[in-house]
Amino acid sequence: MSDIEHLASLIAGASAGVAFTGAGMSTESGLSDFRSPGGLWSRHQPVYYDEFLGSREARVRYWQMRRELHQELAASKPNAGHYALARFEELGNLVGVVTQNIDGLHQEAGSRSVVELHGTSRVVACIRCGKEWPPEEVDAMLEAGDDAPDCDECGAPLKSKTISFGQPMPYDEMARATELSVGSDVYLAIGSSLVVEPAASMPRLAKQNGATLVIINNTDTPLDGMADLIVNDPIGATLRAVWEIVDPETARQCPA
């Protein structure tokens, strides 16, 4: 049995499968990995949360970086891997996606149960009153010369609804991710280096509670030694091939 056939049999037999996705899930959609050479953090110094709160200069730097990210996001579309995971959820094999990504591509592809551990770049909000804006409106403010926009209701700074360095992880999302991981029967760790904590502890937690652990990634990870199956092939092609085995009729209709 090939790795693809093995993976297809695991997914087809799952009733509480969970996909855990990292940056590699979206690089095939044209989004750069922040940490990779040429990525966003090689061009911009990350702004820590306490810096953002305490310094307008830091907020200006933050929005210079975010504006570049929003432009990249606007040009991206879900790839075959995103659509495959959404279809596996429709079939009842996956019960959720836990993602480290902030791009919203899982939802755009049709996934309904998505836990965004690091927030989303698709919404900007006031850090005090919570009023929200679409990124496009904030980009227009930046284009008009407002290099660190504030809320028009209460005057507090605006910020993407993402988790910055030094900002506490969201309690509800971490609790839901833990619940999904503990209850999973097949756990797919996809496109993640599995080194960023506490998110990377989720696949380990799943394995410790009886799940079959599958790692799909183009490089080695610290959890390879406990994995039941490792696939080091491109993510989109791998998940499309699995989809073609599990549900060939809909796989032929994949828009990516």
N, C-alpha and C positions, 0 to 999 in steps of 0.2 A: 504494500500500500504506500503510495506517495504521501509526502507531507500535506499536499493539497487535499487529497482524498481523506487523510486522517483528520485534518481540520474540519472538512465538510461533515464528516460523521459526528464529530464532537458537537458542532453547532446544531446540526439537525436533531441530535438527541438531547439538546439542552432545553430545560424549561425555566431556568433562572439564570441564564447567561448574562454576563456583564462585560462591556467593553470599556477599558481604561485607555484613554488616548492622550498622546503628547504631541509635541511640535511636528514630529515626522508624519503625523496623519495629514497635515495641511501643507507640507512643502510641495507635494504634487499638485496642489491648487495654486501654486505660485507665491505662497507666503514664505518668507525667509524664517529660519530658526534664529531667534533673537541671539542665542549664544554662539552661533557658528561664525567663522570668519566671513566678514561682509554683512553680517546680520545687524539688526538695529542697535544692539549694545556695543558693537565695534565702532559705530559711527556716533553714538550719543552716550554720554555718561548717565547711567540710571539715576533717577531722582528718588531718594528715600522719602517715605511718608512724612517723617518729622520735618524734613527739609521743605517739602511741599507746603506743609501747614505754616511754617515759620518764615518763609522767604518768598517774596514776589519774584525775585531773580530765579529761584529754583522753579517756580511755576511757569515762568517764561520758557525755561529749558524743557520742562515737561511737555508743554504744548507744542514746541518745535518738533519734538520726537513724535508726539501723538498725531500731529498733522500728517507727518510722513507715513505713519502706520495706517491712518484712515484712508489715505490714497491707495495704499497697497491692498487694503481690505476691499475697497470699492471695486477693484479690478479682479478679485478672486471669485471662484465658483467652486461648489462642492465637486470632489472627484469621485471616481467609481467606488472607492472605499467608503466614503460617507454614505452614498446611496445604498451600498450593500448592507451596512449596519442598520440603516433605517428599515430596509426590507426584512432583515432578520427579526427586528422588533415587531413588525406587522405580523410575521409568521408565528410569533409567540416564543421564539427561541431566546431572544434577549429581553431582559426586563428593564434595562437602562444603560446609559452611557455616562461614565464619569470622565470628565475631560479637564486637562490642564490648560486647554486652549481657550482663547478669548475671542475667537473670530466668528462664532455663531454659525459655522458651516454645517454642523450636525443638524441643527434645527432647520436650516434652509433646505437640506436634503430630505427632511421629513421625519427625523427622529423626534419623538415626543417626550420621552423621559430622559432629560439631559441634566446632569449636575455639573455646573460650571464652578470648579473649585477656585479658580483665579478670576472669576467675574467675567464681564463681557465688555468689549469695545463698542458694541452697538448701541449703547446708551451712555449719555453724559448726565451727571446729576449734581445738584448743589450739595456740598458736604454738610450743610447745616439743616436746611428745610426739606431737602430731598426732591425738589422740583427737577423734572427731567427734560432733556432735549435730545433730539437725534443728532448724531455726530455731524451731519451735513450742515445743520444750522450753526453749530459751534465753529466748524471750518469757515463758514461765511463770516463770522465775527473775527476770526483770525485774519482772514483775507482783507477785511476792512481796517485792520490795524490794531485791534484789541488783542494784544499778545499774551494776556493772562485773564481770560473772561471771568467775571463775577456774576452772581445770581441777580436777576432783575427784580426779585421779590425781597430778598433779605440781605443782599450784598456780600454773601460769603463766596469763596472760590468755587468754581465748577471743576469737576474731575470726572474722567471716565470711570464707569462702574467696574473697574478692575482692581485687583489687589496689588498694591505696590510693595516694594521691599520695605520691611519694617512695619507693615500694616497687618493687623491680626487676620488670620484666616476666618472666613465666614462660618459661624457656628452651625447654622441650619444645613448648609451645604456639606460640611464635614460630617455631620451626623447622618445625613442621608447617604453619603458616599460610603460611610462605615457600614450602615445597615445593608446596603446593596452588596457590598463586598463580602460581609459575613454570611449572607444568605445565598450567595451564588453557587451554581454547580459547575459552570465553565467560566473561566475568567480570561479575557483576551487583553493582554497588555500590548498596546499598539503604538509604535512610533515614539516611545518614551525612553529616555536614558535611564530612568528609574533611579535617579540620584537626588532629585529635588524633594526634600521632606517638608511637611509631613505627607504630601500627596503620594509619594512613592511607596509609602508603607501599605497602601491599599492592596496591591497585588499580593504582598506577603501575608496580609491578614486573610485574604481569600483562600490562599493555599493552606494556611494553618487551620482553617475551618472546613477543609475537605474539598475545595474546588479543584478542578483540573486546570492547571495554569499553562496558558499558551503565550509565548512572547513572539511578536512579529516586529522586527526592528532590523535596521541595516548594520548595526554594530552590536558588540557584546554589551551585556548589562550585568550589574551586580547580582541579579536574581536568576541568571541563566542556570546556575547549579540546582535550583529547586523546580525548574520548569519541566512540565511533562512533554512539551513540544516547543521547539524553537524554529522559526522560519526567518531566514535572513534575506528575503527577496522583497522587491518593491511592494509597498502596501496596497496600492490601488489594484495592481494586477493580481496580487494574491487574493484579495477579498472578492474581486470580480470572478476569478476562477472558481472560488468556493461557491459563490452565488450561482454560477452556471450549473453546478452540481446539485445544489440544494433546491433551486427554483429556476430552471432554465428559461421558462416562458417570460418571466418578468425581467430576468437578466438581459434578455435581448432588447428590452425597452429602456435600458439605462441611458439617461441623457448625457452621461460623461464618458 
